[in-house]
Amino acid sequence: MKRVEDFLEEAKQLSDTELTEKFGVYDNWKMLVQHHHLSLASGLIETNKFSFARLINIHGGRIVRLDHLETANVEIMDYLLPERTIDETIMFQQCFKANGWNHNLTLQFHPQTSDGYHKGGWDERWIRNVFQAIDDVSQYLIQEGIPACYIDARPRGTKPDLENMYTLEMRSQS
């Protein structure tokens, strides 16, 4: 496992294209988090970098959508791993169990566009917007000691590699 702090440090040095090539930063980029979804949303809003957009009830779960500085948004889903293959889901579950993790949220990042979605095609500048939202969420998670697993921090189109996955461990209480 690798440290989230190392991912952030390296990613900040990359061009937009390199962010996608090396760390898969693009629309629908995901991370897993262990926290209560409404508490996480409230904490992010208190940073003044996020604002409440809407609450969505879907398939028996809930999504809190937050806007990030009018350039991107993050969806905090109170369920795990939408759109993953059965093999990937089993692999992540085994990893969580082996490490004593209990992740219960999926965070998914999107660029924010004037039409609400990028119907007119992808604009490479949106990669930086998505990464800035990832970075601001990450800084909050680090500050609060909230566990996370950056399942999409890898080259696009490649399979997850548990040995090289970026994680943020729960800060021990002293």
Secondary structure by P-SEA (a helix, b strand, c coil): cccaaaaaaaaaaccaaaaaaccccccbbbbbbbccaaaaaaaaaaacccccccccccccbbbbbbbccccbbbbbcccccccccaaaaaaaaaaaaaacccccbbbbbbbbcccccccccccccaaaaaaaaaaaaaaaaaaabbbbbcccccccccccccccbbbbcccccc
